[in-house]
């Protein structure tokens, strides 16, 4: 009965445990030129809503915010460089050069979830969460207004845990190990891929990138471990 209850609980939250997706995309900038280089500034965490498991120590929360911001910027630089255009990280948005593009924004929500529940149940139970608001600027423009805006939302833990995968076995063991290793690092990696995908599609729409070269990301409802990318 207890196992059935856990499975039912997992099924109830399953629709909310998809991978990261892009929402509310607003694109403009008809006069924006193709960038020779794209710069990424650390995402602000000043007003981030934090849900962290364990002791709510201010120093720990500050370290978590710093880690999430750094990971997201670093992963974005890696992915954008590989799939869109040469990219570099800048320490602040104000410190970016006067040409190229700037990717900036803030992490609006960050949840570390519950690792034990991810391992045992999965399917959304104990899930992590990262939500961001992204803005892209043309550094050469006379007015510093973003020409591209969008939000990302999602997290890890769409995979089944030990209980919901049917008990011990090769598949269950893999799922359990995957759930244990997933977390904020995976969420930052997934989010960076969605940011890269949005920039890639913007390039394709303007003929700067061939359609067969567009960076395709995992669709909502799918899961893919990216930890250690």
C-alpha positions, 0 to 999 in steps of 0.5 A, a space after each residue: 500500500 505504501 509503495 502504491 501511494 508513492 507511485 500515485 504521488 509520483 504520477 500526480 506530479 509527473 506533468 510538472 517534471 519535464 526538462 527546461 523549456 523556453 517561454 514568453 519569447 519576444 524577438 525584435 532587433 530587425 537592424 541587429 547585425 550578426 555578432 562576431 562575438 557573444 558575451 555572457 555576464 553572470 546571472 543576477 541572484 539578488 532577488 532569486 526565490 530559494 528553496 534549499 534542502 537542509 540547514 538554511 544558513 545564510 552563508 550556504 544560501 549565498 554560496 548556492 546562488 553564486 555557484 548557480 550563477 557561475 555554472 549557468 554563465 560557464 555552460 552558456 559560454 561553452 554551448 554558445 561557442 560550440 553552436 552559435 558564435 565565439 563567446 566569452 564570459 565577462 565579470 559584469 554586464 557593464 564591463 562588456 565591450 562596445 560591439 557584439 552581443 551580451 547575454 544577461 539576466 537573472 535566476 528568478 527561482 532555484 530549488 535544490 529539491 530532495 535527493 533522497 526522494 529523487 533516488 527512491 521515487 523520482 518522477 517529479 518527487 524531490 525535483 530540483 528547479 531553475 527558472 531564469 529571465 534572459 535578455 540579449 543586447 546589441 552592444 553596438 546599439 545607441 540605446 541599451 534595450 534588449 532585442 531578445 527576451 525570454 524565460 526558461 523554466 524546468 528542472 531535473 527528476 523526470 526519471 523513475 526512482 528505485 521504487 517506481 522503476 520496479 525495484 533492484 535491477 540494472 535499469 533501476 540502479 542506473 536510474 537511482 545513480 542518475 537521480 543522485 547525481 542530478 541537481 543544480 549543476 544539471 539544471 544550469 547545463 540544461 538551461 544553458 542549452 535552451 539559451 543556446 537554442 534560442 540564439 541559434 534559432 534567431 540566427 537561422 531565422 535571419 539566414 546567418 546559420 543554415 537550418 541544418 546547423 540549428 542547435 536542437 534541444 530536448 523537447 519538454 517532457 523528455 529528460 537527459 542527464 547533462 551532468 559533467 558536460 
